[in-house]
Amino acid sequence: MFAAALIAPVTPDSEYGVVYMDAYGYPNMCGHATIGVATTLFEEGWIRVPSPGFCGHVELGLLTPAGRVELRARLDNGRVESIAFRPPIAFHLGSMEVQIGGTTKVADLAHCGQWYAFIDLADTGLHVEANDIDELVRMGIHTRMQIERTIRMNDPITGRPPNPINVVWVDTPKHPDARARNVPISPAGSFDRSQCGTATCARMATLVAQNKMAIGGKFTNEGLLGTLYRGMAVSTVTLSGITGIVPEVEGSAWIVGRADLSVDPRDPLADGYLVGGGPAII
């Protein structure tokens, strides 16, 4: 599960802020969580739609640790159908070799709010399938450890270390509209049922850097469960001395439940707790 803590606007004309949380820590950006946050803001009435039966687009922004993210909500009869988001930058760092089951593979390293290592599953005997997920998680953990023994990935904008790497296994798509199918393995040792919005941004930056995709080109990415994100490389950009692209990714989210959380001052574990010295390693 992924969490997003909302920060209310400080003035009537200000924008919402958000802090992202997962089992490993506090990533600077998360694409599908951003889609979920924006959908929730509209569906709960915290951001008003122009009219009850409004059909069309609404543009807004969200303040994140990765910077201001531009959003475009597509509404039908006042309800959110999809959210498109544009992070400030996604870029390709370079490539390196890793050993997987005695085979040398190429890992493409890229960033969009988080670090990603994209590795093609060809010739491994594995696929982005539910039946292979346990082995993909195990292999992803060991591959990340290989990469981090060679290079430590500080945050490129803030310079804060460490910034852990998500290993993203890339496979041939099944959906006729998709160009790729992938599953991310997080530093916490979990997998993402989504193809990951920021990973999709980072993959487009990689393809542009490798001259496999043009600015203005479109990229549809498929996830483990067959869901799709539709992306586009909007423009080139230089931020903090780093050259990359401004990506856009569009997807949908739905509210599936509501819960009230409370803290009892008498609870000796009210502030939470940690067990062990860090994320589990399988």
C-alpha positions in Angstrom: 0.0 0.0 0.0 1.0 3.6 -0.6 0.0 6.6 1.5 -0.3 10.3 0.7 -0.6 12.9 3.5 -2.5 16.0 2.3 -1.4 19.5 3.3 -4.3 22.0 3.1 -3.8 25.3 1.1 -2.6 28.2 3.3 -4.7 30.7 1.4 -7.9 30.4 -0.7 -5.9 30.8 -3.9 -3.1 28.3 -2.9 -2.7 24.7 -3.9 -2.8 21.5 -1.9 0.5 19.9 -0.9 1.2 16.2 -0.4 3.9 14.0 1.3 4.2 10.5 0.0 4.9 7.4 2.1 5.5 3.8 1.4 6.9 0.8 3.3 10.5 2.0 2.7 10.2 5.7 3.4 9.2 9.0 1.9 9.7 9.1 -1.9 9.6 12.6 -3.5 7.0 11.7 -6.1 4.6 8.9 -6.9 2.5 9.0 -10.1 -0.4 6.7 -9.3 -0.7 8.2 -5.8 -0.9 11.7 -7.4 -3.7 10.4 -9.7 -5.4 9.1 -6.5 -4.9 12.3 -4.6 -6.3 14.5 -7.4 -9.3 12.2 -7.9 -10.0 12.3 -4.1 -9.8 16.1 -4.0 -12.6 16.3 -6.6 -14.7 13.4 -5.5 -14.7 14.5 -1.9 -15.6 18.1 -2.9 -12.3 19.6 -1.6 -11.8 21.1 -5.0 -15.1 22.3 -6.6 -16.0 21.4 -10.1 -17.3 24.2 -12.3 -20.9 22.9 -12.2 -22.6 19.7 -11.0 -22.9 18.2 -14.5 -19.6 19.6 -15.8 -17.9 17.8 -18.8 -14.5 18.9 -19.8 -11.0 19.6 -18.4 -9.9 21.4 -15.2 -6.3 22.4 -14.8 -4.7 22.6 -11.3 -1.4 22.0 -9.5 -0.1 19.9 -6.6 2.9 20.8 -4.4 5.2 17.8 -3.9 8.7 17.3 -2.5 9.7 16.9 -6.2 8.3 20.3 -7.0 5.0 21.6 -8.4 3.2 19.0 -10.5 0.8 20.2 -13.1 -2.5 18.3 -13.3 -5.3 18.1 -15.8 -8.5 16.5 -14.7 -10.9 15.1 -17.3 -14.5 15.2 -15.9 -17.7 13.7 -17.2 -21.0 14.8 -15.7 -19.0 16.2 -12.7 -17.1 13.0 -12.0 -13.4 12.4 -12.5 -12.7 10.1 -15.5 -8.9 10.5 -15.6 -6.0 12.6 -14.3 -3.0 13.6 -16.3 0.1 14.8 -14.4 3.3 16.5 -15.5 6.3 16.3 -13.1 9.0 19.1 -13.5 11.6 16.7 -15.0 12.4 13.1 -15.9 15.9 12.2 -17.1 18.1 9.3 -18.1 21.4 9.0 -16.2 23.1 6.1 -18.1 23.4 2.4 -18.3 25.3 -0.3 -16.6 25.7 -4.1 -16.7 24.2 -6.4 -14.1 24.4 -10.2 -13.6 21.1 -12.1 -13.6 21.2 -15.8 -13.3 24.6 -16.0 -14.9 23.5 -13.7 -17.8 24.8 -10.2 -18.3 21.9 -7.7 -18.7 21.8 -4.0 -19.3 20.1 -1.8 -16.6 19.0 1.7 -17.8 19.1 4.1 -14.9 16.6 7.0 -14.9 14.9 9.4 -12.5 11.5 11.0 -12.0 11.0 11.7 -8.3 12.5 8.3 -7.6 15.3 6.3 -9.2 14.5 3.4 -11.5 16.6 0.7 -13.2 14.9 -0.7 -16.3 15.9 -4.2 -17.3 14.5 -6.3 -20.1 13.3 -9.8 -19.2 14.2 -11.3 -22.6 16.1 -14.6 -22.3 15.5 -14.9 -18.5 12.7 -17.3 -18.8 10.5 -15.0 -16.7 7.7 -12.7 -17.7 5.6 -9.9 -16.1 3.0 -12.4 -14.9 1.4 -13.1 -11.5 2.9 -16.7 -11.5 6.4 -15.2 -11.8 6.1 -12.4 -9.3 7.8 -14.2 -6.3 10.9 -14.8 -8.4 10.8 -11.3 -9.9 10.7 -9.8 -6.4 13.6 -12.0 -5.3 15.6 -11.2 -8.4 14.8 -7.5 -8.1 16.1 -7.3 -4.6 19.4 -8.9 -5.5 19.7 -6.8 -8.6 19.2 -3.6 -6.7 21.9 -4.7 -4.3 24.3 -5.2 -7.2 23.5 -1.7 -8.5 23.9 0.0 -5.2 27.3 -1.7 -4.6 28.5 0.1 -7.7 26.7 3.5 -7.5 24.8 5.4 -4.8 22.0 7.5 -6.1 21.6 10.7 -4.3 18.6 12.9 -5.0 19.5 14.9 -8.1 17.7 18.1 -7.0 18.2 18.2 -3.3 21.4 16.2 -3.1 20.1 14.3 -0.1 21.3 10.7 0.2 20.4 7.9 0.0 17.8 7.7 -2.7 17.0 4.0 -3.2 16.5 2.3 -6.6 13.4 0.6 -7.9 14.1 -2.3 -10.2 11.6 -2.3 -13.1 11.3 -5.5 -15.1 10.3 -4.8 -18.7 8.5 -7.3 -20.9 6.6 -7.5 -24.3 3.1 -6.0 -24.0 -0.1 -8.0 -24.3 -2.4 -5.1 -24.9 -2.5 -4.0 -28.6 -2.2 -0.3 -27.6 0.8 -0.8 -25.3 4.5 -0.4 -26.2 5.8 -2.1 -23.1 4.6 -4.1 -20.1 6.5 -3.7 -16.8 6.4 -4.4 -13.0 8.4 -2.3 -10.5 10.1 -4.0 -7.5 10.4 -1.4 -4.6 13.3 -1.1 -2.2 11.0 -2.5 0.5 10.9 -5.8 -1.4 7.3 -5.4 -2.6 6.0 -5.2 -6.1 3.6 -2.7 -7.7 0.5 -4.0 -9.3 0.5 -0.7 -11.3 3.1 -0.1 -14.0 4.0 3.1 -11.9 3.4 6.6 -13.2 6.8 8.0 -12.4 8.5 4.9 -13.7 6.6 5.5 -17.0 7.9 9.1 -17.0 11.5 7.9 -16.4 11.1 5.2 -19.1 10.1 7.9 -21.6 13.1 10.0 -20.6 15.3 6.9 -21.3 13.8 6.3 -24.7 14.2 10.0 -25.7 17.8 10.0 -24.5 18.4 6.8 -26.6 16.8 8.3 -29.7 14.0 5.6 -29.5 11.3 8.2 -28.9 10.8 11.8 -30.1 9.6 14.8 -28.2 5.9 14.9 -28.8 5.8 11.1 -29.1 3.4 9.0 -27.1 4.0 5.9 -25.0 1.4 3.6 -23.6 2.6 1.4 -20.7 0.9 -1.8 -19.5 1.0 -3.1 -15.9 0.9 -6.5 -14.3 -2.9 -6.6 -14.3 -3.3 -5.3 -17.8 -4.0 -1.7 -16.8 -2.7 1.1 -19.0 -1.0 4.5 -18.5 -0.9 6.8 -21.5 2.2 9.0 -21.6 3.8 11.6 -23.8 7.2 13.3 -23.9 6.0 16.9 -23.8 9.3 18.9 -24.1 12.9 19.1 -23.2 13.9 20.9 -20.0 17.0 21.7 -17.9 16.5 21.9 -14.2 19.4 22.4 -11.6 21.8 21.8 -14.4 20.2 18.5 -15.4 18.8 18.0 -18.9 15.8 15.8 -19.4 12.1 15.9 -20.5 8.8 17.2 -19.1 6.7 14.0 -19.2 3.0 13.6 -19.0 1.1 10.5 -17.9 -2.6 10.0 -17.7 -4.5 7.3 -15.7 -7.5 6.8 -13.5 -8.3 6.1 -9.8 -11.3 5.3 -7.8 -12.1 5.7 -4.1 -12.6 2.2 -2.6 -13.1 2.9 1.0 -13.1 5.4 3.9 -11.7 5.0 7.4 -11.3 7.1 10.5 -7.9 6.8 12.3 -7.4 8.1 15.8 -4.7 8.4 18.5 -5.5 7.7 22.1 -3.1 9.7 24.4 -3.1 6.7 26.8 -1.7 4.4 24.1 2.0 3.6 24.8 2.5 3.0 21.1 0.6 6.0 19.9 3.6 7.5 18.0 4.1 4.2 16.1 7.0 1.8 16.2 9.7 0.2 14.0 10.8 -3.5 14.3 14.3 -4.3 13.0 17.0 -2.2 11.5 15.6 -1.6 8.0 13.7 -3.1 5.1 13.4 -6.8 4.8 15.9 -8.5 2.5 14.7 -11.8 1.1 
